[in-house]
Amino acid sequence: MMKSLRERLALLPDVDVTADEPMARHTTYKVGGPAGALVVAHTMAALQATLSVLYSVGAPWFVLGNGSNVLVADRGFDGVVLMLGRGFGEVAVRRDARGAGAHTLEVGGAVSVTKLLRVAKAEKLAGVEQLGGVPASMGGAVRMNAGTRAGDVAQSLLEAQIVVANAAPRWFPARDLGLAYRHSVLPVGAVVTGARFAVTDATDAMFAQLDEVLAYRKATQPLQMPSCGSVFANPPGDAAGRLIEAAGLKGRKIGGAQVSEQHANWIVNTGDATAADVRALIALCVAEVEATAGVTLRPEVQLLGDWEVL
């Protein structure tokens, strides 16, 4: 089935198809086995045509952004990994024609948070700087309401463009997305293809503050090592990193995966980790924090593929 599906998808205009693509090349953990097909849709029409084929045959599929919130099994994923291509990689500035300073940044779903911030800084616009350091694409960032201690997507999101099943794209107001802490009500089959953010004229002081935040993250987080960023959502009134450290797990290793010595809510690939190593270490953190603090940690990272039962 997969071979014939790949051949069918490869006939679509503006669609790139790669067979048995190692997901280690496309995730920030740098681990994970092959997907049956990696499909990149470069235009909205290509995306809709791809989704139409996937739904018509009932093939399993998963939409992947920057790969920062996904852990793919070592055995891989016997399905289609779908990515947004070049047509979803632009950032547009909509200036307030009234001169009131209420501008809009419109971004494609494949745009990285890093690129968004770079454009905002170049255009001297404020309103998205709270996302500084988030290692996601905008599609993934909207879906999980990504953020930092300074704020999250919901803080300035006006609306998001979403494709559900193979229907036409629609813009949904942010209030309809059910955005909460690292959460939205978007169904699994929804693809976030764009977003609009409210921004205002920025001062140099605002970006100096952003630079300070990024410098702090660089000093306190293991940014030089493969990881997914924060592994667990912070429980109400506490910090996952503090709980993991209190459980005595800071620096703990399983295979090539390690609870970071810099920040205990980060699990890093020290160079030869497998996806199974990372998953086992996540499970250990959950179990030990439950045992020592009575708190159940909620992983932010999604599991994809053919996993063995722990």
N, C-alpha and C positions, 0 to 999 in steps of 0.2 A: 504493500500500500504506500509506504513512504517514497519509494522510487517513483511510482506513477504520480504521486502528489507533487514531488519536486519538479517533475517534468511539466506538469500542468501549470504550476506557479511560474516556472521559468519562461513560459510563453507570454506572460503578462507584461505590458509596457511599463517601463520605469520600476521594475522589480528585479533585484539581484538575489540569486539563490545559491547557497553553498551547502554541499552535502557533508554531513558528519563533521561539522565545525567544532573544534574544542572550545568549550565555554571558558576555559582558563584564560583565553585570549580576550574575553569580553567582560570579565568580572574583576572588581577591585581586589578580591582575595587572591586572584591568580590561581584558582583551583577549579576543578570541575571537568567532567568528561564531555563527550561530543553530544551535540543536538542532532536529531535526525535531519533537520534542515535549519539553516539560518537564513531568514528572509528579510531583506531590507526594502521597504517601500519608500520611494523617493517623493511621491506626490500624493495628494488626497485621493485622487482617482485610483492610483495604484493601491493605496491602503484599502479602499472600499472593495476593489476587485479581489484583493488578497483575502480579506475577511469573508467575502461572499463564497470563495472557494473553500476556505477552512470550515465554514458553517455547513456548506452543502455536503461535505464528506464526513463531518463529525470528527475531524482530526483534533487531537490535543494541541494547544498552543499557549504561548506565554509571551507577553509583551515585555521587552527588556529595554531599559534606558541606559544609564551609565554603568549599570551592573554593580552598584554600590550597596544594594540592599538585598542581594540574592546569593544564596549558597547552592550551587549546583552539585548534585551527587557525582562521585567519581565514576560511576557507571554511565553517567550522562542522562539525557532526557530524550525519550523516544517520541518526539513530537517536533513542533515547529516553534522556534524562537523568532519572534517578530520584532524588528527594530524600525524606528522612523529614520528616514534618510535625509538627504540634503534639502529637500523642500520644507522640512520642519526645523531648520537650523538657523532661522533668521530672528533678529531683534529689530523692532521698529519703534521709533519714538513718535508719539502723537502729542504735539505741543498744544497747550490750551490757547485757542484762538482769541479768547476774551482777555487774555493777559492776566488772568487771576492766579496763574501758577499751578493749576490743577492739571497736571499732565498724565499721560498714560504710556506705559511700556507694554508693547505687545510682543510676546515671545512664542516661538515654536516649541513643541513638546520635546524636540531633540536638543534644544539649547541647554548647555550646562549652566549650573548656577554661577560658576566662575566667569563664564562669558557674559552672563546677565549683569554681574557686578562690574565687570570691566567696562561695559557699555554705559551703565549708569554713572560710573565715575567719570568717564570721558565726556558725558553729556551734562555733568553736574546736576544729577537728579538723585533725590533721596526718597526712600520708602521701601527699598529691598535690601538695605545693608544688614538687616537682622539675619539674613541668610548666609553671611560670610563664613566660609569654611564648610558648608554643606556639600558633600561630594556626589551630588545627584544631577540628573537631567531634570528639566522643569516638569516633564510629564510625571516622573516618579515623585518629585517634590510635592506637586499638587496632590497626587493620590494619597500620600501619607501625611500631608500637612507637615512637611519637614521643617526643622528649625534649629535654633540654638538657644542658649540662655537669654539672648537678646530679643528673641521673638520668633515668629514662624510665618509660613506662607499666608495663613488666614489674616494676618495683621494688615496686609495691603492688597490682597487678591480681590479684584472686582468680579471677574467671571472666568470661566474655563470653557474651552471648546472640547467637546467630547463626542466620540463616535461609539455608539453602542450597537453590538451585533454588526450588521452590514448596512445600517441605516445612514441617512445623511448626517453630516456633522451638525451639532447644535451648540450654541453658547448658553451655558447655565450660570446664573448668578451664584456668587460664592456662598450665599446664605442657603442655597439648595443642596450644597455638597456635604452638609453635616460635618464640617471640619471641627475636630477637637484635637486634643493632644495626640499627635502622631497617628491620626485616624481621619478617615472620611467614609461616607456611605456609598462610595462608588462600587458597583458590582465588579466581579472579577473580569468580565468580558468588556469592560469599558476602557477605551484608549483615550488618554488625554493628549490631544494634538496641539493645543495652544492655550495661552493664558494671557490675561490682561491685568496689569498692576497699576494701582494709583500711586503716582509719584509727584513730588514737588521739587521746587528749586532747592538745591543743596548749598550748604556753606562748606568752606574748607575744613571747618572744625568737625563737621559730620564725618567726613572721610578720614580725618585724622583719628577719630574714634574707631572707625572700621579698621584702620591699619593697626591700632593698638589691640583690637580684638583678635585679628589674625596673627599678630605677633605672639599674643598670649597662647593661642591654640598651638602654634608651632613649638612653643617652649614646653607645653604641658601634655601634648599628645604625640604619639609615634607616627607622624605623618610620612616618615621616610620608609615605612614598612607596609606591605600589602595588608589591607584590612577592609572592613565595611564601615569604619567609623564606629560610633556607639552601637553596641550589640543589643543592649536592653533599654526599653523605655524606663524612665525614672518613675518609681512608685510615688504615690501622693505623699508629699512632705519629706521625701528622702531622696537620696541619689544612689543609683544602681552601683556606681563605682565604689562608693563608700561601703555599701553592704558586701560587695565582693571582696574588698580589701579586708573588712572586718572578719570575714569568714576564712581568712588566711590564704586566699587564692592568688594574690598578686604575684606574678612571676611563674605561676604553675604552668607546666607544659604537658601536653599530650602529643606525642610525635613531634611534628614540626610546628604545631600551633601553640601559642603562649598567651596567657593573660598578661597584658602589657605591664612592664615595670613602671611606665610613666603614668598610665591611666587605666585603672582596673576595669573600666567598662569598655575597653578595647581588647579584642582578641586579634593577634597579629600572626601572619605567616612568616616564620623566621627564615624561610628559604626552601624548605622541602615538605611543607605541610600538605596533607590531603584534605579533601572536603570532610571525610570521616573524622579526621583529627579535630577539625574546627567544631563539627557538630557534637562530638563527645565532650569537648571542653565547655561548650554552651550548656549541655545537659548537666555537667558537673557543677557549674556555677548555679544553675537553677536549684539543684538538689541541696547543695551546701548552704546557700542563703536561706532556703526553706527551713533547713534543719537548725541553723544558728539564729535566725532572726524571725522566723515565722512569716516571711514575706515571699510571695511567688513572683519572681521576675518574669516579665513578658518580653520575649525576643522581638526585636524589630526586623531582623533579617528573615527573609522568606526561604523556605526549602523548596527546591525544584528537582525533579528527576526520580530515578529509581534508587531509593534508599533502603538499606537493610534495617530491620527492626533492632533498636538498641536493647 
